[in-house]
Amino acid sequence: MSAAPLPPLPPLPPLPRSDWAYFFDIDGTLIDFADTPSSVQVSDEVRRLLERLYQCASGAVALMSGRTIAEVDRLFPAVQIPVAGQHGVERRNAAGVYSRHAAPTERVEQARRRLTAAIADKPGLLLEDKGVSLALHYRRVPELADFAQRTMQEVLPQLAGQYSLQLGKSVVEMKPAGKDKGLAVREFLEEPPFAGRVPVFVGDDDTDEYGFHVVNQLGGHSIKVGAGATAARWRLPDVEAVRQWLRSI
């Protein structure tokens, strides 16, 4: 009896070029996940690879993260790379100009207090206050995923329709509605040094699918890291494969 044929391997992306515009998710793409957002490790090699790409691409490299910009700068302190933080709620462009689509409000503070009380007896859950958004992490207690999502859903109406929920890997986030990484990509591509270049988006999470869709519409290269259904046209198997891809430039 012959063995069933193996499914085709997902296509590997083309090698990076200096005339492209690059957009990278961080956690799960450039660096491995950790139990908490503050405990991740960024190797010297990853920093060097990113800085080299930044130089080769004449600065057309941006980091696209659910983290705040302040947190991204803590992880990558040597070069002030353009960045979209909190899934595009805040942004720093290549000229260093900072912009934000929303500001902290009393309603967000009330939601934070309610969530803090709701998880007080649930050790292992971590509520991250990002100022204009709130993230509930359950990586250390995956059995509480349903509880975390249900709790956030119950608090969401308190924000009067101005916020939406975003599911990620072991996290559920409450963020300003209508803001995502795809919108941030479009904003960067309207400005130098990104304008006129072929866009490339590399990410691993559902939050990155917004970026993939925009890049696909613009004829660029969307690259999914890891397993799972995706709109991306290319795939790299893991974080180490991303590093290997970057070493080729």
Summary of the structure (lengths in Angstrom):
residues: 249
radius of gyration: 18.5
end to end distance: 45.8
largest distance: 67.5
contacts: 801
relative contact order: 0.18
helix: 35%
strand: 22%
